[in-house]
Amino acid sequence: MTGTAPKMTTDGAVVSPVTSEPDEKNVTNVSNRPTAESDKPDDFPLSWKLIALACGIALSFGSSFAENILGPLKSTLRKELEIDNARYGAISSATSLVNTVLPIVGGYGLDYYGVEWGSMACSIAIFLGAVISASGSNQDSFTLVLTGRIIMGFGSTVIETCTSKILAHWFQHRGLGLVYGLDLSIGKLIVLIAKATAVPMRDATSFWGWALWIPAIVCFVNLLQNIFYFRWARSRPEWAQMSTGQRLARGPTQREDVQSESEGFAATNRASPPWYSVLSDWKVLTRVPRFFWLVVCTQILQAGVVGGFNGLNADIISMTRGSTDQIAGYTSAVQQVIPVICAPLLGSFFDFFGFRMLFVSVTSAIWIMVYCLVGFSHVNALGVMIIASLGSAMNALPFLASIPLMVPNQTELGLVFGIWKAFNNSGSVVVDMIAGRLQDITPGGTYERVIAFFVACKALEFCLGLFYGVLDRKYLGSILAMSEKKRKVLEQEGKLNATIGHKPEKIHTAVGLSLLCCLVVIAWVLFILYSL
């Protein structure tokens, strides 16, 4: 019987054999190789998905807890470290500073070398930074606290990209909006715990530094959990593991080996790959879709405005309502309550109905209302924070759920999430510095000018949300407005991935990278100016 059946390579490529009589050994080897793309299961086992979900969401617990402990401690830090508002802004934005460029490098590293190695490196940096920052409380040292926050920043944002890639991989077949919403929900719960416990941890003993040491302990526990995920993910079958650029680059060599084996020849000693083969191919930047560049370039300061308000709201409430630090901390923490429930529901809404960009404008309108009520009126702060929590539930999720649709290639997803984080973090540094300076030059150190700046930024975003919806219909085939079920049908028919918005364009890439470079330079100049 002639052996004309194709053989499967280690990366799923099919190679037609030229020999007519395959021996028994070859047949055995073929049967042990990974299944063809068409033979793979339609989805991953539920038990695997649940483990990946739990571990992926937990990756950033430590960094999130350590970062959000600062807001209610602003007055304490100013007193104990003897600093002004601008220097406090330097501390609160320190983790964002190093992440003005690092997320791009880190994101591409995750795409090329794999999420598992990247998440381990991030967890180690977060733990070391948290320990150094906490050590600064023992000596009341502004320099140590700031240095620790900077080191923590080397991992805090890139590890969020790890979570995004993990969820996008294991839930690529269904439920992506739901799990992103769940991730946001749990993240808000960590923020709630951090803000609510900051002052009690400070007052538990005579040493205020426990408010920094306890988050450092949480970061260590997070590191142990990450070690577990590393070992578990690396033990999965090859077909279930996440694609990496390095693995794809080795594909041609593997196919050559299998071709030689199928022809009955032993693999010859081939030349060793050049030393620079392990380096990144940054030409991948030119393959980023134009629609993603348009969105990220028009969202420069928006994430910083929300983050800046979240860091300042406890002090705003204390100053405008005369509340104690502890009551202000509890009140500001209410902002995290509704997202715990609403974020997964909103993610499911995106999966079942769509309308992602519409919520950008809706969220902006909610934030404008919140800023005006908390800054220009004396209504009960608790009610305002409940409204703010609704805005928090809707703020980032429309973009998180849309980016994998704008950039469907899994091996580019870490890079684009890195670009997104780099823009957001650069904008956060700029907003923190502007807010601190505006407060310092305002008579009485009040927040009127800061709030007016926040309102102006969100008014611009309200218009942008409507603009995105129009462009989505014109250039992406309404992929951001449709349900997951309808999208899958159109993707199988090949009607979506070939849209204009999914294609790269040199002018969009050049403008995006130039704008990012300018924003990074501005962020660093402002940070150095107000931290020295």
URPE-V209026 format. One record per residue. OMEGA is omega in whole degrees, -180 to 180 (none if undefined). NEAR is the number of other ideal C-beta (glycine too) atoms within 12 Angstrom. D_CENTER is the distance of its C-alpha to the mean C-alpha in Angstrom with 1 decimal. Layout:
# URPE-V209026
omega = (OMEGA,OMEGA)
near = (NEAR,NEAR)
d_center = (D_CENTER,D_CENTER)
This chain:
# URPE-V209026
omega = (-177,-179,-180,-178,179,178,-176,176,-178,179,176,179,-179,179,180,180,179,178,-178,-177,178,-179,-176,-180,-180,179,179,-180,180,-177,-179,-178,-178,-180,177,-180,-178,-178,-179,177,180,-179,178,176,-177,-179,178,-178,-180,178,179,179,-179,-178,-179,180,-176,-175,-173,-180,-175,-178,179,179,-178,-178,-173,176,-171,-174,179,-179,-175,-179,178,180,178,-179,-174,-179,178,-179,177,-177,-179,179,173,176,177,179,-176,-179,-176,180,178,-175,-178,-179,172,180,-174,-179,179,178,-179,180,177,177,177,178,-172,-175,179,-177,-173,179,-179,-179,177,179,180,-179,179,179,180,-179,179,179,180,179,-180,179,178,178,178,179,179,-178,-176,-174,175,-177,180,180,-180,-180,179,179,179,179,177,-179,179,180,-168,-178,180,-180,173,175,176,179,-179,180,179,-180,180,180,-173,-179,-179,-176,178,174,-176,179,180,-176,174,176,178,177,178,180,180,177,178,178,176,177,178,180,-179,-178,-177,-176,-176,-178,175,177,178,-174,-177,177,179,-179,-176,-175,177,178,175,-179,179,174,177,177,177,179,178,177,178,178,178,179,180,176,177,-179,179,-178,-179,-176,-179,180,179,176,-175,-179,-178,-178,-178,178,177,178,180,180,178,179,179,-176,-179,179,179,180,178,179,-179,178,179,-180,-179,179,176,-180,175,179,179,177,180,-178,179,179,-180,-175,-176,-179,179,-178,-175,174,-173,172,179,178,-179,180,179,-177,-176,-178,177,179,-180,-179,-174,-179,180,180,-169,-173,-170,179,179,179,179,179,178,178,179,179,-175,-170,178,180,177,179,180,-176,-175,-178,-180,-179,173,-180,-177,178,178,178,178,-178,180,-180,179,-180,-177,-172,-175,179,179,-179,-171,-175,177,179,178,176,177,177,178,-180,-173,-173,-179,178,-176,-175,177,-178,174,179,179,-180,179,179,179,-179,177,177,-179,-178,-179,-178,-176,-176,-174,177,180,177,-178,-176,-179,179,179,-179,175,176,179,179,176,176,179,180,-175,-166,-173,-171,178,-180,179,-180,-177,-176,177,177,176,-177,-174,-178,-177,-178,174,-172,178,179,-177,173,176,176,179,-180,-180,176,-178,-178,175,177,179,177,-179,-179,179,180,178,-179,179,180,178,179,-178,-178,177,178,-179,179,-179,-171,-175,-178,177,-179,179,177,178,-179,-179,180,-178,175,176,-179,177,179,-179,180,178,179,178,-180,179,-179,178,179,-174,-170,179,180,180,-178,-180,-179,-175,180,178,-179,-180,179,-179,179,-178,178,178,178,178,-175,-174,-173,-180,-179,-177,-177,179,-177,177,178,-174,-177,177,179,-179,180,-179,-180,178,179,178,179,179,-179,178,179,179,-180,-179,179,180,-180,180,-178,-174,178,179,none)
near = (8,10,19,14,20,21,34,32,32,27,29,26,24,23,30,20,28,19,22,15,14,26,16,11,13,24,20,12,21,27,15,15,29,26,21,19,16,12,13,17,16,12,16,28,16,16,13,27,28,19,25,37,32,25,34,41,38,35,47,41,40,40,49,41,39,48,47,41,52,47,42,45,44,42,30,36,40,27,16,26,30,14,29,23,33,29,30,40,45,38,49,46,45,45,50,48,42,36,48,41,32,38,43,38,31,41,44,39,35,48,47,33,29,32,46,34,26,44,44,33,28,44,41,30,37,47,37,31,39,46,33,33,45,37,23,33,35,21,17,22,24,27,23,26,46,36,29,41,47,36,36,49,44,38,43,49,49,48,54,48,45,51,46,48,47,47,41,41,37,38,35,29,21,22,30,37,41,29,39,43,39,37,44,43,33,32,41,40,32,34,42,36,30,39,43,30,28,41,34,24,34,31,20,16,13,8,19,32,33,26,39,44,29,30,42,37,23,35,43,26,22,39,33,22,29,40,22,24,36,28,16,24,34,20,15,25,18,23,23,25,25,38,32,31,33,25,24,25,23,21,22,19,24,26,23,22,26,31,24,22,28,33,20,17,14,10,16,10,6,13,8,9,14,8,7,8,16,16,18,26,21,20,16,29,29,22,28,45,39,30,37,44,38,31,42,43,32,29,44,33,35,41,39,41,41,41,38,42,43,45,41,44,50,43,41,41,41,30,30,30,28,13,26,18,32,26,22,36,43,30,38,46,42,33,46,41,30,30,41,30,24,30,41,32,25,40,38,27,28,40,33,20,23,32,30,45,42,30,41,39,28,29,39,37,26,33,46,33,28,39,36,24,30,43,37,23,18,15,20,18,35,25,22,35,39,29,30,42,38,33,44,42,38,42,43,39,42,43,41,42,46,44,42,36,46,43,40,31,27,30,32,37,42,48,42,46,47,45,47,42,45,43,43,41,46,45,42,45,49,41,41,48,41,35,46,40,26,29,34,24,18,21,11,12,23,23,35,26,24,40,35,24,32,42,29,25,35,39,23,25,41,27,21,30,37,21,24,39,29,20,29,35,24,19,30,39,28,28,44,43,29,29,25,31,16,21,34,22,15,22,23,12,13,12,19,27,23,18,27,22,34,31,24,27,22,17,15,29,29,19,20,36,26,16,26,35,20,21,34,32,19,26,41,29,20,33,38,19,20,32,32,13)
d_center = (55.6,53.5,49.9,48.1,44.9,41.8,39.9,36.2,34.4,31.7,29.0,30.5,32.6,36.2,39.1,42.6,45.1,48.3,50.4,52.5,52.8,49.6,50.6,49.6,47.2,45.2,45.0,43.7,41.0,39.9,39.6,37.4,34.9,31.7,32.5,32.2,29.3,31.6,32.5,29.0,28.4,26.8,24.1,23.2,25.2,24.1,24.4,22.0,19.4,19.9,19.6,16.3,15.0,16.3,15.1,11.6,11.1,13.1,11.3,9.8,13.0,14.7,12.5,11.8,15.6,16.6,14.8,16.1,19.5,20.4,21.0,24.1,25.3,25.6,29.4,29.7,27.8,29.9,33.1,32.6,31.1,33.4,30.8,30.6,27.8,26.7,26.3,24.4,22.0,21.8,20.9,18.3,16.5,17.1,13.8,12.4,15.4,14.8,11.3,13.1,13.9,12.5,9.0,11.4,13.7,11.4,9.7,13.3,14.5,12.4,14.0,17.3,17.9,15.8,12.9,15.5,16.7,13.5,12.4,15.9,15.9,12.9,14.6,17.8,16.7,15.2,18.6,20.8,19.2,19.7,23.3,24.2,23.0,24.9,27.9,28.0,29.0,32.1,33.3,32.1,30.6,28.2,27.8,26.7,24.2,22.7,22.7,21.0,18.2,17.8,17.9,15.3,13.0,13.4,11.3,9.3,6.3,6.9,7.2,3.9,4.0,7.3,7.0,5.9,8.8,11.0,11.1,11.6,14.4,16.2,16.2,16.7,20.3,20.0,18.1,14.6,14.4,15.9,13.6,10.5,12.8,13.9,10.5,10.3,14.0,14.0,11.4,14.0,16.7,15.6,15.6,18.9,20.4,19.4,21.0,23.9,24.8,24.4,27.9,29.6,28.3,29.6,32.9,33.4,35.4,36.9,34.1,31.1,28.9,28.3,25.5,23.7,25.2,24.2,20.4,21.2,22.9,20.0,17.9,20.8,20.8,17.1,18.1,21.0,18.9,16.7,20.1,21.1,18.2,18.9,22.5,22.1,19.8,22.2,25.1,24.2,26.5,25.6,25.3,22.6,20.5,17.5,18.8,18.4,19.9,22.2,23.6,24.2,25.9,28.2,29.1,32.2,33.6,33.3,35.1,37.8,38.4,38.7,41.0,43.2,43.4,44.3,47.1,48.5,47.7,46.2,43.1,44.4,43.1,40.6,39.6,36.7,33.5,33.3,31.4,29.0,27.9,25.1,23.6,21.0,22.2,20.6,22.5,19.5,18.3,21.4,20.3,17.3,18.6,20.1,18.8,15.1,16.6,18.5,15.8,13.5,16.8,17.9,15.0,15.5,16.3,15.2,12.0,14.2,17.0,15.5,14.0,17.4,19.3,17.6,18.7,22.1,23.1,25.0,27.0,27.6,29.0,31.1,32.5,33.2,34.4,35.9,34.0,33.8,30.6,30.3,30.9,28.5,25.8,26.6,26.8,23.4,21.9,23.3,20.5,18.2,20.9,20.8,17.1,17.8,20.3,19.3,15.7,16.8,19.8,18.1,15.9,19.3,20.9,18.6,19.6,23.3,23.9,21.2,21.5,17.8,18.6,21.4,19.2,17.8,21.4,22.1,19.3,20.5,24.0,23.1,21.6,24.7,26.8,25.1,25.4,29.0,30.0,28.6,29.8,32.9,34.4,35.4,34.4,33.3,29.9,29.1,29.5,27.3,24.4,24.8,24.4,21.4,19.8,20.4,18.5,15.5,15.6,15.5,13.4,9.9,10.9,13.1,10.6,8.1,11.4,12.9,10.8,12.1,15.4,15.5,14.8,16.4,16.9,15.0,15.8,14.1,10.8,9.1,10.9,10.0,6.2,7.5,10.0,8.0,6.3,10.0,11.6,10.0,10.7,14.1,14.9,14.2,16.7,19.1,19.0,19.5,22.4,23.9,23.9,25.5,28.0,28.9,29.6,31.7,33.8,34.3,37.7,37.3,33.6,32.6,29.5,31.2,30.1,26.5,26.4,28.2,25.5,22.8,25.0,25.5,21.9,21.3,24.6,23.3,20.2,22.7,24.5,21.5,20.5,24.1,24.0,21.0,23.0,26.0,24.2,22.6,26.1,27.6,25.2,23.0,25.8,24.2,21.5,19.1,22.1,23.4,23.1,21.6,25.3,26.5,23.7,24.6,28.2,27.8,25.6,28.3,30.8,28.9,28.8,25.1,23.6,26.4,25.8,25.8,22.3,21.0,23.1,22.3,24.5,25.4,25.9,22.4,20.9,23.3,22.6,18.8,19.1,21.9,20.2,17.2,19.9,21.8,19.0,18.2,21.9,22.3,19.6,21.3,24.7,24.1,22.5,25.5,28.0,27.1,26.4,29.6)
